[in-house]
Amino acid sequence: MADKPEEEKSYQMPKIDFSTFIFSLNSSVYVQLGLLEDPATGEKGKNLSMARQTIDVLAMLEEKTRGNLTTEEEQMLKHMLYDLRVLYVKERD
């Protein structure tokens, strides 16, 4: 098997679990709302339809995972959705 490139060897990927997955989606909404720089371009730009869709995906995950999450995961997702919805409304208006 071939050796990995040097930059791949030095970067440790975070553990994949439900929390890191939803935090990734949360960060995507911040980028889509223009509140954070896009890591690919280094620039800020708004895409409200994508932000709304990502928030809807998080809401769908909340619904579909109901009863299967830890209390901490449920609370984190609930608060995350509330905060993102408030930010979306502020950016939309």
N, C-alpha and C positions, 0 to 999 in steps of 0.2 A: 504494500500500500504506500502511496506517495506521501511525502511529508506535507503538512499543512503550511500555508504561507505564514510568515512571521507575525503579521498583524492578527491572524486568526488564533495563533498560539497564545498571544499575550492577553486577549480579551476573554474574560469569563462571562458567559451568558448567565442571566439571572435564572433562578429556578422557575419553571413554568408551573403555575398553579392558578386557581380561579382568581385570586387577588391580583397577581401580576397581569393576568389577561385583562381584567376590567380596568386596572390602572393604565394599561396601554391604550385602551379605548378612550378613557378619560383624557389622557394626554393628547390623543388625536383630536378630540373635540376642542381643546384649548388651541391647538394649531389651526383648526378649521374656523374658529371664531376670531382668529387673528390676534390672540392674546399671547401666544408663544411663537417663536420662529420655527419655520419648517426645517427639520434637521437636514433634509435633502438640499434645500436651496439657501438656507441661512436667512431667509426673508419672511416677513409677516404678510399674510394675506387672508382675507375673509372668504369663506365659502359656506354661507349659511345653510344651503340645502344639504350639504354633506354633514354639517354639524347636526342638523335636525335628524338626519338618517342615522348617524352614529348614536345619538341620544335614544332614538327609537329602538336601535339594536340592544342597547343596555336595558331599556324597559322590557323588551321581549325576553332577555335573559333573566331579568328579575321574575317575570311571570312564569317562565318555563322551569326555573330552578326552585320555585317556591316549595318549601318543605324539605329541600335537599341540601341546604347550606347551613353552615354553622351560624350561630347568633351574630358573631362578629362579621362574617361575610354578608349576612342579610342587612345589618345596620350600615356597613360600609357602602353597599350598593344603594340602599335607600337614601343615605345622605349625599352620596355622589350624584345621584339622579336629581335630587332637589337642587343642589348647587349648580349643576350644569343647566338645568331648566331656567333658573334665575338668570344666569349669565347669558343664555341664549336670548331671552326676552329683552335684556338690557342691550345686547348687541343688535338685535333686530329693529328696535325702535329708534 
